[in-house]
Amino acid sequence: MQTSLPYPSIEKYLPHRLPFRFVDSIKQVNETSGEFSLLLEQSDERLIDGVIPPLFLVEALAQSAAAFHGIAKEQAGAKDPESGMLVQIDSAQFLKPASSGFEIGLRIERTHELGALVRFKGAATQQNEVLVEAVFTVARNTEGDVGDR
């Protein structure tokens, strides 16, 4: 079941704020995947020497996964979205640098779950070209976790 547009602000699902937030908007979400975006202008403070470091795009994919999880929990009836954290980057391929001024698409797909651990694969694209591909694991923060105390 796909969520209908318009989506709420990404800030509802992420604790990150600028300049550490690398997801700007929610495009589409279904049961197993989501599409998000990032737009960097030439003067954006998230750029270093006019370029977004490729590892920041892996962080953007992880933040997309966190937002995806929050939306899924909300659709399941949870009042407050759960949080989570990136715990492992299984693999990452840096294929092409990003250009400022063009939207970066962030596509993630949930591939496995084991308890509080969720594995995703994702890709950051720009103008139909893949910039970064990654497989990573996120730990969901559930009630009773040490992080809640």
N, C-alpha and C positions, 0 to 999 in steps of 0.2 A: 504494500500500500504506500503510495507516494504522498508526501505531505503537500498540501496546497500552498501556493504563494499568496500573499507575500510572507516571508519569514520574519521573525523578530530580529532584533539586532544581535549580532554575534556575541556581543558583550554579555548577553543573558547566559551564555553557555561557557564562556571562558573567563577565568580570573585575570588573565593577562591584559595589560593596558599598554598603550604606545609608550616607548618604542619597542616593547617586547612582544607585542601581539603581531602575528604574521598571517592572520586571516582577517579579511575585511568584510566578507559577505557570504551568505548561504545561498546556493543556487538551487540545489535539489537534494532530497534525501529519500531513500526507500529502506526496506528491511535490512539490506546487507551492504549498502554503499551510499556515498554522498559526494556531492560536488560543491566546492567552495571556491572563493577567489581572493586574490591579493592584487592591488594596483599600486605601483610605486611610481611617483613622479620624480623628476630629476632632482628636486630639492628635498626628497623624503629623508628624514633622519635615520631610517633603517638601512640606508645605503652606506657603504664604506667605499670611499673614493669613487662614487658614482655607480657602484655595483653591489648587488645583494650577494653576500657570501653563499655559496651553494649549500653549506650545512644549515643555514637559516631556512632553506626550502624544505629540508628534512624536518626541522622544527615546525614549519608551517603545516606539513602533512600530519605530524603528531597532534598539533592543535586542532586540525580538521577532524581527526579521529575523536578527540575529546568532545568537540561540539556535536559530532554525529551521535556519540553515546548519550549526551545530555538530551538531545532531541528524541532519541529512541526511548529513553526512560520517561520523558514527558508524555510521549504518545501512549505509553503503557500505563499512564495514570499517576506517575510520581509527581508530587507537588514541587519538589526541589530537585533539579538535575544533579546527578552524582558527579563528582570530580574524578580525576585520575591523573596519572603521570607517566611520562615516557620512561620505561625501565630498560629498554634494550633496542639497539639498532642492529638488526640481523644482517642486513646488507644495504648498501647504497651505491648507486652508480650515478656519477656526475657527468652528464653527456654534453651539456651546452650551457654557456652563461646566460643569465636573464638580462633583458634590456629594460631600462626604465621607460615609463610612458605607455606600456602595453600591459593589459591584464594578464595575470598568471593564473591559470586554472589549476585547482588542487583537487584531484580525484582520489578517493580512498575506498577500499573495500575490506570489510571484515572477513577474514579467512578461517580463523580458528578461535575457540574460547576454551579455557580451562580454569574453572573457578573465577578468580578475580583478574586473571590474565587474558588479554585479548590481543591476537595478532592481526595486523593489517598489512596490506600492500597498497602502495600509493604511487602516484606520478604527478609531478608538477610540469605543466605544459604552457607554452606561449606561442601564439600564432601557429597552432597545429604541430608544433615540434616539442618533443619530450626533452625537458631540461634535466630532471632528476627522477630516478625510480628508486624506491626504497621498500624494504620489508622491516617492520618494527613491531615491538610489543609494548602495550600500555597496560598498567595496573589500575583497575577501577578501585576507587575509594568507596568501600561499603561501610555501613554502620558497624561500629565496634572495632574498626581498625585503629591502630595506634595513632595514625595521623589525625584522628578525630578528637583525641583527648587533649 
